[in-house]
């Protein structure tokens, strides 16, 4: 049997990849994967990778919604994971800022000692040295 005899090639119908629903599905899956990656990067990959994955996850979910014309399962999951990672990122940044502010306000406190100990191990300088290097008095 000649494979060019009908519209089917090797028993499978042709797929039209220019269809907007197909593009929407691809973006939804990308959004879902990036949402998972954002949560992984939040704890293991670093802040910049996390923020990039969060932004792309949310943007791809919205684009997928516009291209497909409806909210699908992967686009909703990608949007929820992206928003969850964004909220967790903001919370961790706020906690970090709070700890540093407490250390600056109470230089003789336990937090300052722990922070100085950590900075000495990782940076080779204390908090006061780093603040002086940044021009903060």
HELIX and SHEET records of a PDB file:
HELIX    1   1 UNK A   20  UNK A   44  1                                  25    
HELIX    2   2 UNK A   47  UNK A   68  1                                  22    
HELIX    3   3 UNK A   73  UNK A  105  1                                  33    
HELIX    4   4 UNK A  110  UNK A  122  1                                  13    
HELIX    5   5 UNK A  127  UNK A  134  1                                   8    
END                                                                             
